[in-house]
């Protein structure tokens, strides 16, 4: 599934145009990245939290040559899925299982 | 920062109503969640990929009682950030890559 697929689903369900939907989805992604760049964390209830963690410097190895390389400390964006999302994934629904599905094609299936 | 903050910011930037913006943001989150629930992965260019990975079964320990427990295999939602976002987050560093 790609951003285009998601935009199509949202536009179908909400009645918004694809242009407006794309603007919101792009705005959302950009807002998350901006916040991470500032070192802030973003909590999306029922979905998860994005935050930046510090990775310590370490010595790595070039897998091709076997030479040791110093890897400097760096920041890494991480996502921690909410308990709710982890539960949904663990129970893995098939298309059509969800009576409360947001998407019409889900309800119909 | 929360979803409400983001929706507010997007509404101002796009001129869309808060209601429409919130609906689309909720739709985005629900679409990603639903795809993961179905075991699909979601690739967002320039941001990253959400996918489900299998965690192997392992032996654990109840930290309170100290008893050994079997932890069954499970599926876990993960996010792999794109190189672009990893670079942007390290932009202030001398040698990010």
N, CA and C atoms of all chains as a GROMACS GRO file, in nm:
protein
  618
    1UNK      N    1   0.084  -0.120   0.000
    1UNK     CA    2   0.000   0.000   0.000
    1UNK      C    3   0.088   0.125   0.000
    2UNK      N    4   0.052   0.220  -0.080
    2UNK     CA    5   0.132   0.342  -0.091
    2UNK      C    6   0.048   0.462  -0.050
    3UNK      N    7   0.111   0.578  -0.050
    3UNK     CA    8   0.039   0.699  -0.012
    3UNK      C    9  -0.079   0.722  -0.107
    4UNK      N   10  -0.058   0.694  -0.235
    4UNK     CA   11  -0.165   0.715  -0.334
    4UNK      C   12  -0.287   0.628  -0.302
    5UNK      N   13  -0.263   0.503  -0.262
    5UNK     CA   14  -0.374   0.414  -0.225
    5UNK      C   15  -0.450   0.470  -0.106
    6UNK      N   16  -0.374   0.520  -0.009
    6UNK     CA   17  -0.436   0.573   0.112
    6UNK      C   18  -0.519   0.696   0.080
    7UNK      N   19  -0.462   0.784  -0.003
    7UNK     CA   20  -0.534   0.906  -0.042
    7UNK      C   21  -0.666   0.870  -0.110
    8UNK      N   22  -0.662   0.770  -0.196
    8UNK     CA   23  -0.783   0.728  -0.266
    8UNK      C   24  -0.890   0.680  -0.167
    9UNK      N   25  -0.847   0.598  -0.070
    9UNK     CA   26  -0.941   0.547   0.031
    9UNK      C   27  -1.003   0.662   0.112
   10UNK      N   28  -0.919   0.754   0.155
   10UNK     CA   29  -0.968   0.864   0.238
   10UNK      C   30  -1.064   0.952   0.158
   11UNK      N   31  -1.027   0.981   0.033
   11UNK     CA   32  -1.111   1.067  -0.051
   11UNK      C   33  -1.248   1.003  -0.073
   12UNK      N   34  -1.247   0.872  -0.100
   12UNK     CA   35  -1.373   0.798  -0.119
   12UNK      C   36  -1.462   0.810   0.004
   13UNK      N   37  -1.402   0.790   0.120
   13UNK     CA   38  -1.478   0.783   0.243
   13UNK      C   39  -1.524   0.919   0.292
   14UNK      N   40  -1.440   1.021   0.275
   14UNK     CA   41  -1.470   1.151   0.335
   14UNK      C   42  -1.543   1.243   0.239
   15UNK      N   43  -1.536   1.214   0.109
   15UNK     CA   44  -1.595   1.305   0.012
   15UNK      C   45  -1.505   1.423  -0.021
   16UNK      N   46  -1.386   1.426   0.040
   16UNK     CA   47  -1.291   1.532   0.005
   16UNK      C   48  -1.231   1.501  -0.132
   17UNK      N   49  -1.182   1.605  -0.199
   17UNK     CA   50  -1.114   1.580  -0.326
   17UNK      C   51  -0.979   1.513  -0.299
   18UNK      N   52  -0.927   1.447  -0.404
   18UNK     CA   53  -0.795   1.385  -0.387
   18UNK      C   54  -0.689   1.492  -0.362
   19UNK      N   55  -0.708   1.608  -0.425
   19UNK     CA   56  -0.610   1.717  -0.406
   19UNK      C   57  -0.606   1.761  -0.260
   20UNK      N   58  -0.725   1.784  -0.203
   20UNK     CA   59  -0.730   1.827  -0.062
   20UNK      C   60  -0.676   1.717   0.030
   21UNK      N   61  -0.716   1.593   0.000
   21UNK     CA   62  -0.670   1.481   0.083
   21UNK      C   63  -0.519   1.469   0.079
   22UNK      N   64  -0.464   1.481  -0.043
   22UNK     CA   65  -0.318   1.473  -0.057
   22UNK      C   66  -0.250   1.584   0.024
   23UNK      N   67  -0.310   1.704   0.020
   23UNK     CA   68  -0.252   1.816   0.095
   23UNK      C   69  -0.248   1.785   0.244
   24UNK      N   70  -0.355   1.723   0.294
   24UNK     CA   71  -0.360   1.692   0.438
   24UNK      C   72  -0.260   1.581   0.472
   25UNK      N   73  -0.257   1.476   0.389
   25UNK     CA   74  -0.166   1.364   0.417
   25UNK      C   75  -0.021   1.413   0.411
   26UNK      N   76   0.012   1.490   0.308
   26UNK     CA   77   0.148   1.544   0.299
   26UNK      C   78   0.178   1.636   0.418
   27UNK      N   79   0.078   1.716   0.455
   27UNK     CA   80   0.095   1.807   0.569
   27UNK      C   81   0.118   1.730   0.698
   28UNK      N   82   0.049   1.619   0.711
   28UNK     CA   83   0.064   1.536   0.831
   28UNK      C   84   0.206   1.480   0.839
   29UNK      N   85   0.250   1.422   0.728
   29UNK     CA   86   0.384   1.361   0.725
   29UNK      C   87   0.491   1.467   0.750
   30UNK      N   88   0.474   1.582   0.686
   30UNK     CA   89   0.571   1.690   0.703
   30UNK      C   90   0.572   1.740   0.848
   31UNK      N   91   0.455   1.749   0.910
   31UNK     CA   92   0.447   1.796   1.049
   31UNK      C   93   0.518   1.699   1.143
   32UNK      N   94   0.503   1.570   1.116
   32UNK     CA   95   0.570   1.470   1.199
   32UNK      C   96   0.723   1.483   1.183
   33UNK      N   97   0.769   1.495   1.058
   33UNK     CA   98   0.913   1.507   1.034
   33UNK      C   99   0.968   1.635   1.099
   34UNK      N  100   0.894   1.746   1.081
   34UNK     CA  101   0.938   1.873   1.141
   34UNK      C  102   0.954   1.860   1.292
   35UNK      N  103   0.855   1.798   1.355
   35UNK     CA  104   0.859   1.784   1.501
   35UNK      C  105   0.979   1.697   1.541
   36UNK      N  106   1.004   1.590   1.466
   36UNK     CA  107   1.119   1.504   1.497
   36UNK      C  108   1.250   1.580   1.480
   37UNK      N  109   1.256   1.664   1.376
   37UNK     CA  110   1.376   1.745   1.355
   37UNK      C  111   1.403   1.837   1.473
   38UNK      N  112   1.295   1.885   1.534
   38UNK     CA  113   1.310   1.972   1.652
   38UNK      C  114   1.334   1.890   1.779
   39UNK      N  115   1.335   1.758   1.764
   39UNK     CA  116   1.357   1.671   1.880
   39UNK      C  117   1.232   1.646   1.962
   40UNK      N  118   1.117   1.690   1.911
   40UNK     CA  119   0.991   1.668   1.983
   40UNK      C  120   0.940   1.527   1.957
   41UNK      N  121   0.855   1.477   2.043
   41UNK     CA  122   0.790   1.351   2.012
   41UNK      C  123   0.644   1.376   1.977
   42UNK      N  124   0.588   1.287   1.898
   42UNK     CA  125   0.451   1.303   1.849
   42UNK      C  126   0.372   1.182   1.893
   43UNK      N  127   0.267   1.210   1.969
   43UNK     CA  128   0.186   1.100   2.018
   43UNK      C  129   0.052   1.098   1.945
   44UNK      N  130   0.024   0.990   1.876
   44UNK     CA  131  -0.103   0.973   1.807
   44UNK      C  132  -0.181   0.865   1.882
   45UNK      N  133  -0.283   0.908   1.953
   45UNK     CA  134  -0.360   0.814   2.034
   45UNK      C  135  -0.414   0.697   1.952
   46UNK      N  136  -0.397   0.580   2.004
   46UNK     CA  137  -0.451   0.461   1.937
   46UNK      C  138  -0.364   0.412   1.822
   47UNK      N  139  -0.256   0.488   1.792
   47UNK     CA  140  -0.170   0.448   1.681
   47UNK      C  141  -0.028   0.425   1.733
   48UNK      N  142   0.032   0.530   1.787
   48UNK     CA  143   0.166   0.514   1.842
   48UNK      C  144   0.235   0.646   1.860
   49UNK      N  145   0.362   0.638   1.895
   49UNK     CA  146   0.442   0.757   1.922
   49UNK      C  147   0.567   0.757   1.836
   50UNK      N  148   0.593   0.870   1.773
   50UNK     CA  149   0.718   0.889   1.702
   50UNK      C  150   0.810   0.971   1.791
   51UNK      N  151   0.935   0.929   1.803
   51UNK     CA  152   1.031   1.012   1.874
   51UNK      C  153   1.171   0.988   1.823
   52UNK      N  154   1.263   1.070   1.871
   52UNK     CA  155   1.402   1.060   1.829
   52UNK      C  156   1.483   1.004   1.945
   53UNK      N  157   1.562   0.903   1.917
   53UNK     CA  158   1.652   0.850   2.020
   53UNK      C  159   1.796   0.869   1.975
   54UNK      N  160   1.883   0.874   2.074
   54UNK     CA  161   2.026   0.892   2.048
   54UNK      C  162   2.091   0.756   2.037
   55UNK      N  163   2.163   0.732   1.929
   55UNK     CA  164   2.238   0.607   1.915
   55UNK      C  165   2.384   0.637   1.948
   56UNK      N  166   2.444   0.554   2.032
   56UNK     CA  167   2.582   0.575   2.073
   56UNK      C  168   2.678   0.549   1.957
   57UNK      N  169   2.795   0.609   1.963
   57UNK     CA  170   2.900   0.582   1.866
   57UNK      C  171   2.943   0.436   1.881
   58UNK      N  172   2.980   0.373   1.771
   58UNK     CA  173   3.026   0.235   1.780
   58UNK      C  174   3.125   0.207   1.667
   59UNK      N  175   3.192   0.097   1.678
   59UNK     CA  176   3.282   0.056   1.572
   59UNK      C  177   3.212  -0.047   1.486
   60UNK      N  178   3.202  -0.018   1.360
   60UNK     CA  179   3.135  -0.112   1.269
   60UNK      C  180   3.239  -0.171   1.175
   61UNK      N  181   3.190  -0.244   1.080
   61UNK     CA  182   3.280  -0.309   0.986
   61UNK      C  183   3.221  -0.295   0.846
   62UNK      N  184   3.302  -0.258   0.754
   62UNK     CA  185   3.258  -0.255   0.616
   62UNK      C  186   3.237  -0.400   0.572
   63UNK      N  187   3.113  -0.437   0.540
   63UNK     CA  188   3.085  -0.578   0.513
   63UNK      C  189   3.159  -0.630   0.389
   64UNK      N  190   3.195  -0.539   0.299
   64UNK     CA  191   3.261  -0.584   0.177
   64UNK      C  192   3.412  -0.607   0.200
   65UNK      N  193   3.475  -0.509   0.265
   65UNK     CA  194   3.621  -0.518   0.280
   65UNK      C  195   3.663  -0.575   0.414
   66UNK      N  196   3.572  -0.574   0.512
   66UNK     CA  197   3.606  -0.623   0.645
   66UNK      C  198   3.680  -0.519   0.728
   67UNK      N  199   3.703  -0.400   0.670
   67UNK     CA  200   3.775  -0.296   0.743
   67UNK      C  201   3.688  -0.238   0.854
   68UNK      N  202   3.749  -0.207   0.965
   68UNK     CA  203   3.675  -0.145   1.074
   68UNK      C  204   3.647   0.001   1.041
   69UNK      N  205   3.528   0.046   1.074
   69UNK     CA  206   3.495   0.187   1.054
   69UNK      C  207   3.433   0.242   1.182
   70UNK      N  208   3.469   0.366   1.211
   70UNK     CA  209   3.409   0.433   1.326
   70UNK      C  210   3.274   0.488   1.284
   71UNK      N  211   3.172   0.456   1.362
   71UNK     CA  212   3.040   0.513   1.335
   71UNK      C  213   3.012   0.613   1.447
   72UNK      N  214   2.988   0.738   1.408
   72UNK     CA  215   2.968   0.843   1.509
   72UNK      C  216   2.832   0.827   1.574
   73UNK      N  217   2.814   0.890   1.687
   73UNK     CA  218   2.683   0.890   1.752
   73UNK      C  219   2.586   0.964   1.660
   74UNK      N  220   2.461   0.923   1.664
   74UNK     CA  221   2.364   0.985   1.577
   74UNK      C  222   2.225   0.974   1.636
   75UNK      N  223   2.133   1.050   1.579
   75UNK     CA  224   1.995   1.044   1.624
   75UNK      C  225   1.916   0.956   1.528
   76UNK      N  226   1.823   0.881   1.580
   76UNK     CA  227   1.742   0.794   1.495
   76UNK      C  228   1.594   0.813   1.528
   77UNK      N  229   1.510   0.829   1.425
   77UNK     CA  230   1.366   0.836   1.449
   77UNK      C  231   1.313   0.696   1.478
   78UNK      N  232   1.232   0.684   1.581
   78UNK     CA  233   1.173   0.553   1.612
   78UNK      C  234   1.022   0.568   1.630
   79UNK      N  235   0.953   0.459   1.604
   79UNK     CA  236   0.807   0.455   1.621
   79UNK      C  237   0.775   0.345   1.719
   80UNK      N  238   0.698   0.380   1.821
   80UNK     CA  239   0.652   0.277   1.914
   80UNK      C  240   0.501   0.263   1.896
   81UNK      N  241   0.459   0.149   1.850
   81UNK     CA  242   0.317   0.126   1.825
   81UNK      C  243   0.241   0.124   1.958
   82UNK      N  244   0.121   0.178   1.957
   82UNK     CA  245   0.037   0.178   2.077
   82UNK      C  246  -0.007   0.035   2.108
   83UNK      N  247  -0.048   0.015   2.232
   83UNK     CA  248  -0.100  -0.117   2.271
   83UNK      C  249  -0.216  -0.157   2.178
   84UNK      N  250  -0.298  -0.058   2.146
   84UNK     CA  251  -0.415  -0.085   2.061
   84UNK      C  252  -0.373  -0.137   1.922
   85UNK      N  253  -0.276  -0.069   1.862
   85UNK     CA  254  -0.231  -0.111   1.729
   85UNK      C  255  -0.164  -0.248   1.736
   86UNK      N  256  -0.084  -0.270   1.841
   86UNK     CA  257  -0.018  -0.400   1.855
   86UNK      C  258  -0.123  -0.511   1.868
   87UNK      N  259  -0.230  -0.480   1.942
   87UNK     CA  260  -0.338  -0.578   1.955
   87UNK      C  261  -0.406  -0.608   1.824
   88UNK      N  262  -0.430  -0.502   1.746
   88UNK     CA  263  -0.496  -0.521   1.616
   88UNK      C  264  -0.410  -0.604   1.522
   89UNK      N  265  -0.280  -0.578   1.523
   89UNK     CA  266  -0.189  -0.652   1.436
   89UNK      C  267  -0.178  -0.798   1.480
   90UNK      N  268  -0.173  -0.818   1.611
   90UNK     CA  269  -0.160  -0.952   1.666
   90UNK      C  270  -0.282  -1.037   1.629
   91UNK      N  271  -0.398  -0.974   1.634
   91UNK     CA  272  -0.521  -1.047   1.604
   91UNK      C  273  -0.551  -1.054   1.456
   92UNK      N  274  -0.471  -0.982   1.377
   92UNK     CA  275  -0.477  -0.978   1.232
   92UNK      C  276  -0.611  -1.008   1.167
   93UNK      N  277  -0.679  -0.904   1.130
   93UNK     CA  278  -0.809  -0.925   1.064
   93UNK      C  279  -0.791  -0.943   0.916
   94UNK      N  280  -0.882  -1.017   0.860
   94UNK     CA  281  -0.885  -1.026   0.714
   94UNK      C  282  -0.986  -0.924   0.665
   95UNK      N  283  -0.973  -0.886   0.540
   95UNK     CA  284  -1.067  -0.793   0.480
   95UNK      C  285  -1.210  -0.841   0.502
   96UNK      N  286  -1.295  -0.752   0.556
   96UNK     CA  287  -1.435  -0.788   0.572
   96UNK      C  288  -1.471  -0.831   0.714
   97UNK      N  289  -1.370  -0.851   0.799
   97UNK     CA  290  -1.396  -0.892   0.936
   97UNK      C  291  -1.459  -0.784   1.021
   98UNK      N  292  -1.423  -0.661   0.987
   98UNK     CA  293  -1.451  -0.552   1.080
   98UNK      C  294  -1.585  -0.484   1.050
   99UNK      N  295  -1.681  -0.506   1.136
   99UNK     CA  296  -1.814  -0.446   1.116
   99UNK      C  297  -1.812  -0.296   1.134
  100UNK      N  298  -1.713  -0.247   1.212
  100UNK     CA  299  -1.704  -0.102   1.235
  100UNK      C  300  -1.603  -0.038   1.140
  101UNK      N  301  -1.572  -0.107   1.032
  101UNK     CA  302  -1.469  -0.057   0.941
  101UNK      C  303  -1.504   0.082   0.892
  102UNK      N  304  -1.400   0.160   0.878
  102UNK     CA  305  -1.416   0.297   0.832
  102UNK      C  306  -1.446   0.300   0.682
  103UNK      N  307  -1.395   0.199   0.614
  103UNK     CA  308  -1.402   0.202   0.468
  103UNK      C  309  -1.521   0.122   0.416
  104UNK      N  310  -1.598   0.179   0.324
  104UNK     CA  311  -1.716   0.111   0.270
  104UNK      C  312  -1.682  -0.026   0.212
  105UNK      N  313  -1.571  -0.036   0.143
  105UNK     CA  314  -1.536  -0.163   0.079
  105UNK      C  315  -1.511  -0.271   0.183
  106UNK      N  316  -1.469  -0.227   0.302
  106UNK     CA  317  -1.448  -0.320   0.413
  106UNK      C  318  -1.583  -0.374   0.461
  107UNK      N  319  -1.677  -0.282   0.480
  107UNK     CA  320  -1.808  -0.321   0.531
  107UNK      C  321  -1.878  -0.414   0.432
  108UNK      N  322  -1.856  -0.384   0.303
  108UNK     CA  323  -1.925  -0.460   0.198
  108UNK      C  324  -1.866  -0.601   0.183
  109UNK      N  325  -1.738  -0.612   0.212
  109UNK     CA  326  -1.669  -0.739   0.184
  109UNK      C  327  -1.724  -0.856   0.265
  110UNK      N  328   0.367   1.696   2.099
  110UNK     CA  329   0.277   1.728   1.988
  110UNK      C  330   0.177   1.614   1.969
  111UNK      N  331   0.052   1.651   1.950
  111UNK     CA  332  -0.052   1.549   1.935
  111UNK      C  333  -0.120   1.563   1.798
  112UNK      N  334  -0.212   1.472   1.772
  112UNK     CA  335  -0.285   1.475   1.647
  112UNK      C  336  -0.361   1.606   1.630
  113UNK      N  337  -0.420   1.655   1.741
  113UNK     CA  338  -0.496   1.780   1.734
  113UNK      C  339  -0.407   1.896   1.693
  114UNK      N  340  -0.285   1.901   1.747
  114UNK     CA  341  -0.191   2.008   1.711
  114UNK      C  342  -0.161   2.003   1.562
  115UNK      N  343  -0.139   1.884   1.514
  115UNK     CA  344  -0.104   1.866   1.372
  115UNK      C  345  -0.221   1.905   1.283
  116UNK      N  346  -0.342   1.860   1.319
  116UNK     CA  347  -0.460   1.891   1.238
  116UNK      C  348  -0.483   2.042   1.233
  117UNK      N  349  -0.461   2.107   1.346
  117UNK     CA  350  -0.477   2.252   1.353
  117UNK      C  351  -0.380   2.322   1.257
  118UNK      N  352  -0.255   2.277   1.264
  118UNK     CA  353  -0.148   2.333   1.180
  118UNK      C  354  -0.179   2.313   1.031
  119UNK      N  355  -0.229   2.192   0.996
  119UNK     CA  356  -0.258   2.163   0.854
  119UNK      C  357  -0.376   2.248   0.807
  120UNK      N  358  -0.478   2.262   0.892
  120UNK     CA  359  -0.596   2.341   0.855
  120UNK      C  360  -0.554   2.484   0.824
  121UNK      N  361  -0.465   2.539   0.905
  121UNK     CA  362  -0.419   2.676   0.880
  121UNK      C  363  -0.340   2.686   0.750
  122UNK      N  364  -0.256   2.586   0.727
  122UNK     CA  365  -0.170   2.592   0.607
  122UNK      C  366  -0.249   2.571   0.479
  123UNK      N  367  -0.352   2.486   0.482
  123UNK     CA  368  -0.424   2.451   0.360
  123UNK      C  369  -0.550   2.534   0.338
  124UNK      N  370  -0.602   2.594   0.444
  124UNK     CA  371  -0.730   2.664   0.433
  124UNK      C  372  -0.850   2.572   0.439
  125UNK      N  373  -0.826   2.444   0.460
  125UNK     CA  374  -0.937   2.350   0.479
  125UNK      C  375  -0.994   2.366   0.620
  126UNK      N  376  -1.117   2.319   0.639
  126UNK     CA  377  -1.177   2.330   0.773
  126UNK      C  378  -1.108   2.231   0.867
  127UNK      N  379  -1.119   2.260   0.995
  127UNK     CA  380  -1.063   2.170   1.097
  127UNK      C  381  -1.130   2.033   1.086
  128UNK      N  382  -1.261   2.034   1.056
  128UNK     CA  383  -1.336   1.908   1.047
  128UNK      C  384  -1.283   1.820   0.934
  129UNK      N  385  -1.267   1.881   0.816
  129UNK     CA  386  -1.216   1.805   0.702
  129UNK      C  387  -1.074   1.756   0.727
  130UNK      N  388  -0.994   1.845   0.784
  130UNK     CA  389  -0.855   1.808   0.811
  130UNK      C  390  -0.849   1.692   0.909
  131UNK      N  391  -0.927   1.703   1.017
  131UNK     CA  392  -0.926   1.596   1.118
  131UNK      C  393  -0.974   1.465   1.057
  132UNK      N  394  -1.076   1.472   0.969
  132UNK     CA  395  -1.128   1.350   0.906
  132UNK      C  396  -1.020   1.284   0.820
  133UNK      N  397  -0.946   1.364   0.746
  133UNK     CA  398  -0.843   1.308   0.659
  133UNK      C  399  -0.726   1.252   0.740
  134UNK      N  400  -0.688   1.321   0.848
  134UNK     CA  401  -0.580   1.271   0.933
  134UNK      C  402  -0.622   1.139   0.998
  135UNK      N  403  -0.745   1.136   1.050
  135UNK     CA  404  -0.796   1.011   1.109
  135UNK      C  405  -0.801   0.900   1.004
  136UNK      N  406  -0.843   0.937   0.883
  136UNK     CA  407  -0.849   0.839   0.775
  136UNK      C  408  -0.712   0.783   0.742
  137UNK      N  409  -0.612   0.869   0.746
  137UNK     CA  410  -0.475   0.825   0.718
  137UNK      C  411  -0.430   0.724   0.822
  138UNK      N  412  -0.451   0.758   0.948
  138UNK     CA  413  -0.408   0.670   1.057
  138UNK      C  414  -0.483   0.537   1.052
  139UNK      N  415  -0.613   0.547   1.022
  139UNK     CA  416  -0.692   0.425   1.015
  139UNK      C  417  -0.649   0.338   0.896
  140UNK      N  418  -0.617   0.401   0.785
  140UNK     CA  419  -0.576   0.324   0.667
  140UNK      C  420  -0.445   0.250   0.692
  141UNK      N  421  -0.350   0.318   0.758
  141UNK     CA  422  -0.224   0.252   0.789
  141UNK      C  423  -0.248   0.138   0.888
  142UNK      N  424  -0.329   0.164   0.991
  142UNK     CA  425  -0.358   0.061   1.092
  142UNK      C  426  -0.423  -0.060   1.028
  143UNK      N  427  -0.519  -0.032   0.939
  143UNK     CA  428  -0.593  -0.140   0.874
  143UNK      C  429  -0.502  -0.224   0.785
  144UNK      N  430  -0.414  -0.158   0.713
  144UNK     CA  431  -0.321  -0.231   0.626
  144UNK      C  432  -0.233  -0.323   0.710
  145UNK      N  433  -0.183  -0.271   0.822
  145UNK     CA  434  -0.096  -0.352   0.909
  145UNK      C  435  -0.174  -0.469   0.968
  146UNK      N  436  -0.298  -0.442   1.005
  146UNK     CA  437  -0.384  -0.545   1.060
  146UNK      C  438  -0.398  -0.661   0.961
  147UNK      N  439  -0.400  -0.626   0.833
  147UNK     CA  440  -0.413  -0.727   0.728
  147UNK      C  441  -0.279  -0.783   0.684
  148UNK      N  442  -0.173  -0.739   0.752
  148UNK     CA  443  -0.040  -0.791   0.722
  148UNK      C  444   0.026  -0.724   0.603
  149UNK      N  445  -0.038  -0.620   0.550
  149UNK     CA  446   0.022  -0.546   0.438
  149UNK      C  447   0.124  -0.447   0.489
  150UNK      N  448   0.217  -0.409   0.402
  150UNK     CA  449   0.305  -0.301   0.444
  150UNK      C  450   0.268  -0.173   0.372
  151UNK      N  451   0.302  -0.062   0.433
  151UNK     CA  452   0.266   0.069   0.380
  151UNK      C  453   0.393   0.149   0.358
  152UNK      N  454   0.417   0.187   0.234
  152UNK     CA  455   0.538   0.262   0.203
  152UNK      C  456   0.503   0.407   0.174
  153UNK      N  457   0.556   0.496   0.255
  153UNK     CA  458   0.535   0.639   0.234
  153UNK      C  459   0.668   0.698   0.191
  154UNK      N  460   0.678   0.735   0.063
  154UNK     CA  461   0.803   0.789   0.010
  154UNK      C  462   0.851   0.910   0.090
  155UNK      N  463   0.977   0.909   0.123
  155UNK     CA  464   1.036   1.023   0.194
  155UNK      C  465   1.007   1.022   0.342
  156UNK      N  466   0.931   0.922   0.389
  156UNK     CA  467   0.899   0.914   0.531
  156UNK      C  468   0.947   0.779   0.585
  157UNK      N  469   0.890   0.672   0.533
  157UNK     CA  470   0.934   0.541   0.577
  157UNK      C  471   0.831   0.435   0.544
  158UNK      N  472   0.857   0.316   0.595
  158UNK     CA  473   0.771   0.202   0.567
  158UNK      C  474   0.721   0.141   0.696
  159UNK      N  475   0.590   0.122   0.703
  159UNK     CA  476   0.530   0.050   0.814
  159UNK      C  477   0.511  -0.094   0.770
  160UNK      N  478   0.553  -0.188   0.852
  160UNK     CA  479   0.522  -0.326   0.819
  160UNK      C  480   0.513  -0.412   0.944
  161UNK      N  481   0.465  -0.534   0.923
  161UNK     CA  482   0.448  -0.626   1.034
  161UNK      C  483   0.561  -0.727   1.030
  162UNK      N  484   0.629  -0.745   1.141
  162UNK     CA  485   0.732  -0.848   1.148
  162UNK      C  486   0.691  -0.955   1.249
  163UNK      N  487   0.741  -1.077   1.225
  163UNK     CA  488   0.717  -1.188   1.316
  163UNK      C  489   0.823  -1.186   1.426
  164UNK      N  490   0.781  -1.189   1.549
  164UNK     CA  491   0.877  -1.205   1.659
  164UNK      C  492   0.876  -1.351   1.699
  165UNK      N  493   0.993  -1.410   1.709
  165UNK     CA  494   1.002  -1.553   1.743
  165UNK      C  495   0.955  -1.577   1.886
  166UNK      N  496   0.911  -1.699   1.911
  166UNK     CA  497   0.876  -1.740   2.047
  166UNK      C  498   1.004  -1.737   2.131
  167UNK      N  499   0.991  -1.706   2.259
  167UNK     CA  500   1.110  -1.708   2.344
  167UNK      C  501   1.070  -1.739   2.487
  168UNK      N  502   1.172  -1.775   2.563
  168UNK     CA  503   1.149  -1.800   2.706
  168UNK      C  504   1.166  -1.668   2.780
  169UNK      N  505   1.071  -1.636   2.861
  169UNK     CA  506   1.083  -1.514   2.939
  169UNK      C  507   1.076  -1.544   3.086
  170UNK      N  508   1.068  -1.439   3.162
  170UNK     CA  509   1.063  -1.456   3.306
  170UNK      C  510   0.964  -1.355   3.361
  171UNK      N  511   0.875  -1.401   3.442
  171UNK     CA  512   0.785  -1.307   3.510
  171UNK      C  513   0.869  -1.227   3.609
  172UNK      N  514   0.884  -1.096   3.585
  172UNK     CA  515   0.978  -1.020   3.666
  172UNK      C  516   0.936  -1.013   3.814
  173UNK      N  517   0.808  -1.026   3.839
  173UNK     CA  518   0.764  -1.018   3.979
  173UNK      C  519   0.784  -1.152   4.051
  174UNK      N  520   0.736  -1.259   3.986
  174UNK     CA  521   0.740  -1.388   4.055
  174UNK      C  522   0.871  -1.463   4.029
  175UNK      N  523   0.943  -1.425   3.924
  175UNK     CA  524   1.068  -1.493   3.894
  175UNK      C  525   1.049  -1.626   3.824
  176UNK      N  526   0.925  -1.658   3.791
  176UNK     CA  527   0.899  -1.786   3.724
  176UNK      C  528   0.928  -1.774   3.574
  177UNK      N  529   0.966  -1.887   3.516
  177UNK     CA  530   0.990  -1.889   3.372
  177UNK      C  531   0.856  -1.898   3.300
  178UNK      N  532   0.846  -1.826   3.192
  178UNK     CA  533   0.724  -1.835   3.112
  178UNK      C  534   0.760  -1.848   2.964
  179UNK      N  535   0.673  -1.915   2.891
  179UNK     CA  536   0.690  -1.925   2.746
  179UNK      C  537   0.620  -1.807   2.681
  180UNK      N  538   0.692  -1.733   2.601
  180UNK     CA  539   0.629  -1.624   2.527
  180UNK      C  540   0.608  -1.674   2.384
  181UNK      N  541   0.483  -1.678   2.342
  181UNK     CA  542   0.454  -1.734   2.209
  181UNK      C  543   0.503  -1.640   2.098
  182UNK      N  544   0.516  -1.691   1.975
  182UNK     CA  545   0.554  -1.602   1.864
  182UNK      C  546   0.446  -1.496   1.847
  183UNK      N  547   0.486  -1.380   1.803
  183UNK     CA  548   0.385  -1.276   1.783
  183UNK      C  549   0.420  -1.188   1.664
  184UNK      N  550   0.320  -1.116   1.620
  184UNK     CA  551   0.339  -1.022   1.510
  184UNK      C  552   0.348  -0.882   1.570
  185UNK      N  553   0.443  -0.804   1.521
  185UNK     CA  554   0.460  -0.670   1.575
  185UNK      C  555   0.467  -0.568   1.463
  186UNK      N  556   0.394  -0.456   1.479
  186UNK     CA  557   0.402  -0.348   1.380
  186UNK      C  558   0.534  -0.273   1.397
  187UNK      N  559   0.605  -0.249   1.287
  187UNK     CA  560   0.731  -0.175   1.296
  187UNK      C  561   0.733  -0.064   1.191
  188UNK      N  562   0.821   0.030   1.212
  188UNK     CA  563   0.838   0.142   1.120
  188UNK      C  564   0.986   0.154   1.087
  189UNK      N  565   1.018   0.154   0.958
  189UNK     CA  566   1.156   0.177   0.916
  189UNK      C  567   1.164   0.313   0.851
  190UNK      N  568   1.229   0.408   0.916
  190UNK     CA  569   1.236   0.543   0.860
  190UNK      C  570   1.318   0.545   0.732
  191UNK      N  571   1.279   0.630   0.638
  191UNK     CA  572   1.353   0.643   0.512
  191UNK      C  573   1.487   0.710   0.538
  192UNK      N  574   1.580   0.692   0.445
  192UNK     CA  575   1.710   0.758   0.456
  192UNK      C  576   1.692   0.909   0.466
  193UNK      N  577   1.595   0.960   0.389
  193UNK     CA  578   1.572   1.104   0.386
  193UNK      C  579   1.541   1.158   0.526
  194UNK      N  580   1.451   1.092   0.598
  194UNK     CA  581   1.417   1.145   0.730
  194UNK      C  582   1.532   1.123   0.829
  195UNK      N  583   1.604   1.010   0.814
  195UNK     CA  584   1.720   0.989   0.903
  195UNK      C  585   1.823   1.099   0.882
  196UNK      N  586   1.844   1.138   0.755
  196UNK     CA  587   1.940   1.245   0.727
  196UNK      C  588   1.891   1.379   0.781
  197UNK      N  589   1.762   1.405   0.763
  197UNK     CA  590   1.709   1.534   0.809
  197UNK      C  591   1.723   1.548   0.959
  198UNK      N  592   1.705   1.440   1.031
  198UNK     CA  593   1.711   1.445   1.177
  198UNK      C  594   1.855   1.464   1.225
  199UNK      N  595   1.949   1.426   1.141
  199UNK     CA  596   2.090   1.440   1.178
  199UNK      C  597   2.157   1.559   1.110
  200UNK      N  598   2.077   1.646   1.055
  200UNK     CA  599   2.132   1.754   0.974
  200UNK      C  600   2.231   1.841   1.052
  201UNK      N  601   2.209   1.851   1.183
  201UNK     CA  602   2.297   1.937   1.265
  201UNK      C  603   2.431   1.870   1.296
  202UNK      N  604   2.442   1.741   1.261
  202UNK     CA  605   2.566   1.669   1.290
  202UNK      C  606   2.668   1.692   1.180
  203UNK      N  607   2.794   1.678   1.220
  203UNK     CA  608   2.901   1.695   1.122
  203UNK      C  609   2.904   1.581   1.020
  204UNK      N  610   2.894   1.459   1.074
  204UNK     CA  611   2.904   1.342   0.986
  204UNK      C  612   2.784   1.250   1.008
  205UNK      N  613   2.670   1.285   0.953
  205UNK     CA  614   2.550   1.207   0.981
  205UNK      C  615   2.551   1.070   0.916
  206UNK      N  616   2.611   1.060   0.799
  206UNK     CA  617   2.603   0.931   0.732
  206UNK      C  618   2.737   0.863   0.740
   0.00000   0.00000   0.00000
